[in-house]
Amino acid sequence: MNIFIAILISTILSDNYVLSKFLGICPFLGVSKRLHTAIGMGASVTAVMVLSSAVTYLVQYYLLNPFDLGYMQTLTFILIIAALVQLLETILKKSIPSLYNALGIYLPLITTNCAVLGVTILNINLKYNFLQTLVNGFGAGVGFMLSLILFAGIREKLESADIPDAMKGLPITLISAALVSLAFMGFQGL
């Protein structure tokens, strides 16, 4: 039980895929302008990470490894992630059209989100069992969502702040992201 708690806490805080491993920066910067869209994207990425972790684990250990097809891992995982994102996109379009419209182009970009691919590959490289894989995928998704929500809150506050003209837009966004990342480095001792 302790290993599951350790995996969960580390993927959320100390080994956060966005703020520590710097994976998934594109949606992190693109979708974090509003809290509502950050929550929606975080939940979507979490769902994709958990589902893709489960499916890729099964494919790796029951298809790729037995048939000595390890060289097909990256391509296979990308195809699995793309299929899961397409499924999620269809579900959101039918059930929550406002969130589907708010996420816009960033929803299909989950397919190319390197954080999702990174989770699936690291699950295999770290030799996690199936339950550890699920916990790692869930923790990585929650960590991604936490990063988005925190950064969306900061960006909403920055809109009303008195910022010099030279620092408005991307410069203050990148500085803020660096400071949030630096703050998360404090969890490295956990």
Phi and psi in degrees as a GROMACS rama.xvg file:
@    title "Ramachandran Plot"
@    xaxis  label "Phi"
@    yaxis  label "Psi"
@TYPE xy
-63.4523  -33.8822  ASN-2
-65.5011  -36.321  ILE-3
-67.5185  -41.0877  PHE-4
-65.4312  -40.923  ILE-5
-63.5531  -43.7751  ALA-6
-62.4999  -45.3375  ILE-7
-62.2083  -50.0588  LEU-8
-65.3081  -40.8447  ILE-9
-67.6775  -39.9943  SER-10
-72.2609  -24.7435  THR-11
-81.5761  -42.3974  ILE-12
-109.151  -67.2047  LEU-13
-79.2378  -31.415  SER-14
-113.761  39.4648  ASP-15
-57.4009  128.25  ASN-16
-63.776  -33.0766  TYR-17
-83.1411  -49.2982  VAL-18
-89.7854  -15.165  LEU-19
-113.382  -43.6805  SER-20
-95.098  -11.2812  LYS-21
58.3583  41.1354  PHE-22
-106.091  138.437  LEU-23
83.0886  29.973  GLY-24
-69.3747  -34.7893  ILE-25
-57.9001  -55.3131  CYS-26
-68.4606  -28.0825  PRO-27
-60.25  -44.962  PHE-28
-80.8129  -32.2814  LEU-29
-80.8425  -33.6537  GLY-30
-102.623  -5.42437  VAL-31
-88.1444  21.0345  SER-32
-78.5557  -31.5594  LYS-33
-128.068  141.849  ARG-34
-62.5435  -39.9521  LEU-35
-61.1661  -47.5083  HIS-36
-70.4337  -31.4229  THR-37
-64.7882  -42.2022  ALA-38
-64.9822  -44.7467  ILE-39
-62.6513  -45.0464  GLY-40
-67.1203  -39.9218  MET-41
-61.6164  -43.5636  GLY-42
-66.1758  -39.8666  ALA-43
-64.5221  -45.6585  SER-44
-65.6254  -38.2157  VAL-45
-61.0871  -46.1518  THR-46
-60.5962  -44.515  ALA-47
-65.6198  -39.5932  VAL-48
-64.133  -43.3422  MET-49
-67.0513  -48.7664  VAL-50
-64.2584  -43.3641  LEU-51
-69.2201  -33.7031  SER-52
-62.3435  -43.5693  SER-53
-65.5996  -48.4795  ALA-54
-68.6084  -42.7235  VAL-55
-68.2794  -33.0074  THR-56
-60.617  -48.47  TYR-57
-63.4131  -42.3351  LEU-58
-64.9252  -42.3234  VAL-59
-62.357  -49.4995  GLN-60
-86.2776  -17.6165  TYR-61
-114.496  -5.05089  TYR-62
-130.391  -57.0589  LEU-63
-69.4963  -49.2565  LEU-64
-65.3523  -48.3857  ASN-65
-61.7524  -31.7416  PRO-66
-99.2921  12.2582  PHE-67
53.8889  48.4227  ASP-68
-112.625  32.5356  LEU-69
-58.0518  -28.2819  GLY-70
-67.6521  -13.6828  TYR-71
-92.8026  5.021  MET-72
-57.0512  -54.2493  GLN-73
-62.3001  -47.3614  THR-74
-62.1803  -44.5333  LEU-75
-62.5642  -44.9406  THR-76
-64.0504  -39.579  PHE-77
-63.8257  -41.4923  ILE-78
-64.6659  -39.9023  LEU-79
-63.9198  -45.4873  ILE-80
-62.4433  -42.7481  ILE-81
-60.934  -42.5805  ALA-82
-64.329  -41.8481  ALA-83
-66.6699  -38.4334  LEU-84
-66.2002  -40.1852  VAL-85
-61.4029  -42.0185  GLN-86
-61.9191  -45.9635  LEU-87
-62.7284  -41.532  LEU-88
-60.9592  -42.0466  GLU-89
-64.7961  -42.6484  THR-90
-63.6722  -45.3606  ILE-91
-65.0043  -39.4315  LEU-92
-62.0909  -37.4643  LYS-93
-81.6084  -38.8237  LYS-94
-98.8857  -35.5641  SER-95
-133.076  73.8809  ILE-96
-62.474  -30.4631  PRO-97
-65.351  -41.3968  SER-98
-69.1585  -39.5108  LEU-99
-57.6769  -44.7507  TYR-100
-70.2979  -36.466  ASN-101
-67.4451  -37.5533  ALA-102
-73.6485  -29.2433  LEU-103
51.9601  -128.061  GLY-104
-68.079  -20.9153  ILE-105
-72.4799  -22.4351  TYR-106
-65.5306  -51.5066  LEU-107
-65.8322  -22.3871  PRO-108
-71.327  -9.89425  LEU-109
-59.2306  -30.6859  ILE-110
-56.8567  -41.5295  THR-111
-98.2346  10.1465  THR-112
-69.0841  114.741  ASN-113
-67.83  -18.1542  CYS-114
-66.5902  -38.5701  ALA-115
-67.5584  -46.583  VAL-116
-64.8459  -38.6308  LEU-117
-61.4809  -41.1365  GLY-118
-62.0606  -45.6768  VAL-119
-65.6055  -41.2941  THR-120
-72.2237  -40.9858  ILE-121
-65.7666  -31.6199  LEU-122
-58.4522  -41.7912  ASN-123
-72.978  -45.2672  ILE-124
-64.3157  -33.9001  ASN-125
-83.4265  -1.19132  LEU-126
57.2102  40.7335  LYS-127
-70.4447  147.391  TYR-128
-79.3457  -178.729  ASN-129
-61.267  -45.6891  PHE-130
-66.6515  -39.9289  LEU-131
-63.7047  -36.0476  GLN-132
-62.2423  -45.1716  THR-133
-63.3192  -42.8845  LEU-134
-65.0725  -41.4754  VAL-135
-64.6417  -41.9588  ASN-136
-62.9894  -42.9803  GLY-137
-66.374  -45.6695  PHE-138
-62.5176  -39.8972  GLY-139
-64.1431  -39.5079  ALA-140
-66.7872  -42.3877  GLY-141
-64.8475  -40.5087  VAL-142
-62.6756  -39.8617  GLY-143
-61.9817  -45.7789  PHE-144
-64.3329  -42.2942  MET-145
-59.5171  -44.1045  LEU-146
-60.2431  -46.4031  SER-147
-62.4188  -44.8043  LEU-148
-65.4074  -46.1228  ILE-149
-59.8845  -45.4793  LEU-150
-70.6861  -33.5537  PHE-151
-64.282  -40.5307  ALA-152
-62.4148  -41.8759  GLY-153
-64.3142  -44.0787  ILE-154
-66.9762  -34.2807  ARG-155
-67.1606  -36.7529  GLU-156
-68.7313  -35.5598  LYS-157
-65.7813  -25.5638  LEU-158
-62.6824  -31.1289  GLU-159
-98.8194  2.19439  SER-160
-84.1275  153.876  ALA-161
-87.1808  96.9725  ASP-162
-110.475  136.446  ILE-163
-58.0185  146.668  PRO-164
-55.431  -37.669  ASP-165
-66.9305  -21.5205  ALA-166
-100.53  -6.00639  MET-167
-68.2476  149.314  LYS-168
84.962  -128.903  GLY-169
-62.6209  -41.0984  LEU-170
-57.9996  -48.0536  PRO-171
-70.5879  -30.0947  ILE-172
-64.1565  -46.3467  THR-173
-68.3406  -37.3322  LEU-174
-65.3234  -42.7195  ILE-175
-63.058  -41.7444  SER-176
-62.9931  -40.0581  ALA-177
-64.2712  -39.946  ALA-178
-69.0311  -37.5906  LEU-179
-65.7106  -42.2196  VAL-180
-62.2658  -41.513  SER-181
-63.518  -38.5574  LEU-182
-64.4115  -37.8632  ALA-183
-70.7103  -19.5936  PHE-184
-63.4496  -21.2673  MET-185
-63.5159  -20.0317  GLY-186
-85.119  -0.910644  PHE-187
-61.0589  -26.0672  GLN-188
-79.2032  -6.52613  GLY-189
